[in-house]
Amino acid sequence: MSEWQQLSLGSLMEIIGGGTPKTSVSEYWGGDIPWLSVVDFNTGLKFVSSTEKTITQEGLNNSSTKLLNKGDIIISARGTVGVLAILDKPMTFNQSCYGIRSKKGISDTDYLYYLLTDTVRELTQISHGGVFDTITRATFDEIEVAVPPLPEQKAIASVLSSLDDKIDLLHRQNKTLEAMAETLFRQWFIEDETIAEVVVSELIEFNPKRSLSKGTDAIYLEMAGLSTQSFNATGYYRREFSSGTKFIQQDTLLARITPCLENGKAGYVTFLRDNEVGWGSTEYIVMRPKAGLHPLMAYVLCRNQEFKDYAESCMEGSSGRQRVNVDHLKDFTIGKPSDEVIQQFNNYLESIESKLIYNSKQIQTLENLRDTLLPKLMSGEVRVQYQTEEVA
């Protein structure tokens, strides 16, 4: 490793600040330029391709935000610090983030992404701030790292990127399958004006009774384990049951508290054995379709925008601690299609359920491999063969 150098993290990168156009000027907003905030890329995915908000060229010209290139890195620098992603297309961003770009001849952007991933814990530990944790430009200079020559940087990044590319492909496959299911659901249960409407409680059971004795060692899932993007929950572990929401395999979990509900936290339980009862946050609503409907339908319902909007309208309580009133949520109206249409929908859900679960298990395996390799490659404990200009 004699050719590796000890350098400050900040010396390897160009750091670009962001900004926010004046919210009071309507002409600055709603254009075709994506504008990033941390909520857009706090997904656990390597790439970010869309944003909640967009700005106009006029908004870009009259603010301190900058236009990042496709392939640049975005990192959250205030509040929830250290969240990372790579831009899938040109985007602007707010002042709570930094754009990161490699320095020509010194560093490789993909390598920088993995280097930052490896050092993010150290970054967050030394982040400065009173009310909010904050990563400043100087924070990057406080961290020293061992850096290989540029060709080896590219070789290391190539190995890790090959894993991430497969992970990304599997995520995209699952997202497509979920989107198709939601589209069919919307067409057959929401938009068809020829069918009779019923309250959703006629089709879905809310908070069905599940039994678990106090003190039982059981699978526990905290709120952080629910995704805003996918059915797949993560981070569950065994813990002695005390008090919480109980659920079984193929139940759907929906967050009922702000801001988790608004952010879209929901999940479909696939990590329990048959006849096993798990438990988790008291802030879950458990949903289970009634007989004749596939269990996955409740999760698809949670991803429907009309249902999400209605659920938000059912929130009660003081600002910042609002919760969904489940009795009001049960009054959401939904179409009840013919038995033939229901069977078609059941058949589709049955066909994708196993694929969704298989892809998620593959994702977990690949992520574990990547996370094991990452620190070893970054420290030089594991070396990659390379040539001067290309990966060997």
BELUR-V476808 format. One record per helix or strand of 3 or more residues. SS is the DSSP state (2 for helix, 1 for strand). FROM is the first residue (numbers start at 0). TO is the last residue. If there is no record, write none. Layout:
SS/FROM/TO ; SS/FROM/TO
//
This chain:
1/4/7 ; 2/8/11 ; 1/12/16 ; 2/25/27 ; 1/28/35 ; 2/37/40 ; 1/52/54 ; 2/56/60 ; 1/72/75 ; 1/83/86 ; 1/90/92 ; 1/96/101 ; 2/108/124 ; 2/136/140 ; 1/143/146 ; 2/149/189 ; 1/196/198 ; 2/199/201 ; 1/203/205 ; 1/216/220 ; 2/222/224 ; 1/236/239 ; 1/244/247 ; 1/251/254 ; 2/259/262 ; 1/265/267 ; 1/276/279 ; 1/283/288 ; 2/295/301 ; 2/304/312 ; 2/325/328 ; 1/332/334 ; 2/338/378
//
